Amino acid sequence: RYIANIVGVALNIVLVVAILGYFGVETTSFAALIAALGIAIGAAWAGLLANFAAGAFLIVLRPFKVGDYVKAGGTEGTVKEIGLFATTILTPDNVSTFVGNNKIFSDTIQNFTVNPFRRVDLTAQISGGADPRLAIARLTERIAAIPNVSKDPAPDVSILTFTPFGPVLAVRPYTNNEHYWQVYFDTNMAIREV
């Protein structure tokens, strides 16, 4: 209906200009007005056309597919739909977010689902009086016992930096993408327990 209305109005304008030209009325000013109107409409639709073109590139190049967990266009979540003009991403807090395809395609796209495993990055502050070797050994042993933590590559635990309170350990277990949050929270609990 929307397209039919636009075509109907455009044809009526062309008909009126043609009739006026037939009766000898100067129509060049009308032609200039119609050209200016066309430019205005084209400028208004430029963003929409950019989203359409970016959507076509997303479908052809496939940097991600429906079901992938991505960070794109400033939004992080699971891709629910790749449309012609916008992509629907379901965020971890269950909010459907519609991101224009041009924004996605012109920004950095991180696809967390492509690789078979993902690293969990956490830190653990230990006191200055604690033995770092003992803390590293206990943390490594405890984290390896967490369900769904990958054996290959094995978890990394090492000194990351120092603060006035003591060394800060980098705690990095690896896991399958679907178990990322379970391993993340279980590793936090293991750090607290150790």
C-alpha positions in Angstrom: 0.0 0.0 0.0 2.8 2.4 0.9 4.6 1.8 -2.5 1.3 2.0 -4.4 0.5 5.4 -2.8 4.0 6.8 -3.6 3.7 5.6 -7.2 0.1 7.0 -7.5 1.3 10.5 -6.2 4.3 10.5 -8.6 2.2 9.6 -11.6 -0.4 12.3 -10.7 2.4 14.9 -10.5 3.8 13.7 -13.9 0.3 13.9 -15.4 -0.4 17.4 -14.2 3.0 18.6 -15.5 2.4 16.9 -18.9 -1.1 18.5 -19.2 0.3 22.0 -18.3 3.0 21.5 -20.9 0.5 20.5 -23.5 -1.5 23.8 -23.0 1.7 25.8 -23.3 2.6 26.5 -19.7 6.3 26.6 -19.0 7.1 23.4 -17.1 10.9 23.7 -16.6 10.4 25.1 -13.1 8.2 22.1 -12.2 10.9 19.8 -13.6 13.5 21.5 -11.4 11.1 21.2 -8.4 10.6 17.5 -9.1 14.4 17.0 -9.4 14.9 18.7 -6.0 12.2 16.6 -4.5 14.0 13.5 -5.8 17.3 14.6 -4.3 15.7 15.3 -1.0 14.0 11.8 -0.9 17.3 10.2 -2.0 19.2 12.0 0.8 16.6 10.9 3.3 16.9 7.3 2.2 20.7 7.3 2.1 21.0 5.8 5.6 18.4 3.2 4.7 20.1 2.3 1.5 23.5 2.1 3.4 21.9 -0.4 5.8 20.5 -2.4 2.9 23.9 -2.6 1.2 25.6 -3.5 4.4 22.9 -6.2 5.0 23.7 -7.7 1.6 27.4 -7.8 2.4 26.7 -9.4 5.8 24.7 -12.1 4.0 27.4 -12.7 1.4 30.5 -12.4 3.5 29.0 -14.1 6.6 31.2 -12.8 9.4 28.6 -14.4 11.7 25.4 -16.5 11.4 22.2 -16.8 13.3 22.9 -18.4 16.7 26.5 -17.0 17.0 27.5 -15.0 20.1 28.9 -11.8 18.8 29.9 -8.3 19.8 29.0 -6.0 16.8 27.9 -2.4 16.5 28.4 -1.8 20.2 26.1 -4.6 21.2 27.0 -8.0 22.6 24.7 -11.1 22.4 23.3 -13.9 20.4 22.3 -13.2 16.8 18.6 -14.0 16.3 18.0 -12.6 12.8 20.0 -11.0 10.0 17.6 -8.7 8.2 18.0 -6.6 5.1 18.2 -3.3 7.1 18.9 -4.4 10.7 20.2 -7.4 12.7 18.4 -8.6 15.8 20.8 -9.4 18.7 19.5 -10.9 22.0 21.7 -9.5 24.8 22.6 -11.7 27.8 20.0 -9.8 29.9 17.3 -11.0 27.4 16.7 -7.7 25.5 16.1 -7.8 21.8 18.3 -5.2 20.2 18.0 -4.1 16.6 21.3 -2.8 15.2 21.5 -1.2 11.8 23.5 -3.3 9.4 25.6 -0.3 8.3 26.7 0.3 12.0 27.6 -3.4 12.3 29.5 -3.5 9.1 31.4 -0.3 9.6 32.5 -1.3 13.2 34.6 -4.1 14.6 32.8 -7.5 14.7 33.9 -10.0 17.3 32.5 -13.5 16.8 33.0 -15.6 20.0 31.4 -18.7 18.5 33.8 -19.4 15.6 36.6 -21.0 17.6 36.0 -24.2 19.5 37.1 -22.8 22.9 37.4 -19.5 24.6 39.6 -18.2 27.4 38.1 -16.9 30.7 40.2 -13.9 31.9 40.1 -13.3 35.7 42.6 -12.0 38.3 43.3 -13.0 41.9 44.8 -10.6 44.4 47.0 -12.4 47.0 48.7 -10.9 50.0 52.3 -9.8 50.0 53.1 -12.4 52.7 51.7 -15.3 50.7 53.9 -17.7 48.7 53.0 -17.1 45.0 54.2 -20.5 43.9 51.9 -22.2 46.4 49.0 -20.0 45.4 49.6 -20.7 41.7 49.8 -24.5 42.4 46.6 -24.6 44.5 44.7 -22.4 42.0 45.8 -24.5 39.0 44.8 -27.7 40.7 41.4 -26.3 41.9 40.6 -24.8 38.5 41.5 -28.0 36.6 38.8 -29.7 38.7 36.0 -27.4 37.6 33.5 -29.1 35.2 33.9 -28.1 31.5 37.4 -26.6 31.9 39.5 -27.7 29.0 42.5 -29.9 29.6 44.1 -28.8 26.3 44.9 -26.0 26.5 45.4 -26.3 30.2 44.5 -23.4 32.5 47.1 -20.7 33.0 47.8 -19.2 36.4 50.8 -16.8 36.7 51.8 -13.5 38.2 50.3 -10.6 36.2 51.4 -7.6 38.1 52.1 -6.2 41.6 50.1 -3.8 43.8 50.9 -2.4 47.3 48.9 -5.3 48.7 50.9 -8.0 46.9 51.0 -9.9 43.6 48.0 -10.1 41.3 47.6 -13.5 39.6 46.2 -13.9 36.1 43.8 -16.8 36.2 42.9 -18.1 32.7 41.0 -21.3 32.2 39.8 -22.4 28.7 36.4 -23.8 27.9 33.9 -24.5 25.2 31.8 -21.5 24.2 28.6 -22.8 25.5 30.0 -23.3 29.0 31.8 -19.9 29.2 29.6 -18.3 31.9 29.5 -21.5 34.0 33.3 -21.7 34.0 33.6 -17.9 34.6 31.4 -18.0 37.8 32.9 -21.3 39.0 36.4 -20.0 38.6 35.5 -16.9 40.6 34.2 -19.2 43.4 37.4 -21.3 43.2 39.6 -18.2 43.5 37.6 -17.2 46.6 37.9 -20.7 48.1 41.6 -21.0 47.5 
